């Protein structure tokens, strides 16, 4: 298997890791908010919005890359 064939799989795994980290960080921000640090939790959620904004593009691009030619 050429290295170029590995790239879509690698990117898929990196995206899965990114989404898992997003979920874990969201859990932590909820925990922080429950303890009264609302501003910190809002800042964290604001930073996580970049993942949400880019998620659809990443999924579409990965699908295209993984489609056989």
C-alpha contacts under 8 A as a table, 3 or more apart, distances in Angstrom:
res1	aa1	res2	aa2	distance
1	X	5	X	6.47
1	X	6	X	7.73
2	X	5	X	5.48
2	X	6	X	7.18
3	X	6	X	5.25
3	X	7	X	6.95
4	X	7	X	5.45
5	X	8	X	6.75
5	X	9	X	7.79
6	X	9	X	5.42
6	X	10	X	6.10
7	X	10	X	5.05
7	X	11	X	6.11
8	X	11	X	5.10
8	X	12	X	6.09
8	X	62	X	6.28
8	X	65	X	5.91
8	X	66	X	5.98
9	X	12	X	5.02
9	X	13	X	6.27
9	X	66	X	7.86
10	X	13	X	5.22
10	X	14	X	6.21
11	X	14	X	5.00
11	X	15	X	6.08
11	X	62	X	7.36
12	X	15	X	5.09
12	X	16	X	6.23
12	X	62	X	6.71
13	X	16	X	5.00
13	X	17	X	6.21
14	X	17	X	5.05
14	X	18	X	6.16
15	X	18	X	4.94
15	X	19	X	6.23
15	X	58	X	7.82
16	X	19	X	5.19
16	X	20	X	6.20
17	X	20	X	5.06
17	X	21	X	6.17
18	X	21	X	5.14
18	X	22	X	6.17
19	X	22	X	4.93
19	X	23	X	6.28
19	X	51	X	7.83
20	X	23	X	5.16
20	X	24	X	6.28
21	X	24	X	5.05
21	X	25	X	6.02
22	X	25	X	5.18
22	X	26	X	6.05
22	X	48	X	6.75
22	X	51	X	7.61
23	X	26	X	5.06
23	X	27	X	6.30
24	X	27	X	5.13
24	X	28	X	6.40
25	X	28	X	5.00
25	X	29	X	6.15
25	X	44	X	7.91
26	X	29	X	5.00
26	X	30	X	6.22
26	X	44	X	7.76
26	X	45	X	6.91
27	X	30	X	5.16
27	X	31	X	6.27
28	X	31	X	4.96
28	X	32	X	6.11
29	X	32	X	5.00
29	X	33	X	6.07
29	X	40	X	7.60
29	X	41	X	4.69
29	X	42	X	7.83
29	X	44	X	6.44
29	X	45	X	7.21
30	X	33	X	5.04
30	X	34	X	6.21
30	X	41	X	6.68
31	X	34	X	5.19
31	X	35	X	6.60
32	X	35	X	5.23
32	X	36	X	6.75
32	X	37	X	5.67
32	X	38	X	7.31
32	X	40	X	7.49
32	X	41	X	6.19
33	X	36	X	5.20
33	X	37	X	4.90
33	X	38	X	4.68
33	X	39	X	7.91
33	X	40	X	7.45
33	X	41	X	5.43
34	X	37	X	7.37
34	X	38	X	7.79
37	X	40	X	5.45
37	X	41	X	6.38
38	X	41	X	5.11
38	X	42	X	6.14
39	X	42	X	5.11
39	X	43	X	6.20
40	X	43	X	5.10
40	X	44	X	6.26
41	X	44	X	5.11
41	X	45	X	6.20
42	X	45	X	5.10
42	X	46	X	6.03
43	X	46	X	4.99
43	X	47	X	6.28
44	X	47	X	5.15
44	X	48	X	6.32
45	X	48	X	4.98
45	X	49	X	6.42
46	X	49	X	5.29
46	X	50	X	7.90
47	X	50	X	6.30
48	X	51	X	5.52
48	X	52	X	6.92
49	X	52	X	5.00
49	X	53	X	6.10
50	X	53	X	5.03
50	X	54	X	6.20
51	X	54	X	5.32
51	X	55	X	5.90
52	X	55	X	5.24
52	X	56	X	7.82
53	X	56	X	7.28
54	X	57	X	5.51
54	X	58	X	6.22
55	X	58	X	5.17
55	X	59	X	6.19
56	X	59	X	5.13
56	X	60	X	6.18
57	X	60	X	5.22
57	X	61	X	6.04
58	X	61	X	5.15
58	X	62	X	6.04
59	X	62	X	5.20
59	X	63	X	6.18
60	X	63	X	5.11
60	X	64	X	6.30
61	X	64	X	5.13
61	X	65	X	6.15
62	X	65	X	5.01
62	X	66	X	6.07
63	X	66	X	5.19
63	X	67	X	6.22
64	X	67	X	5.28
65	X	68	X	7.93
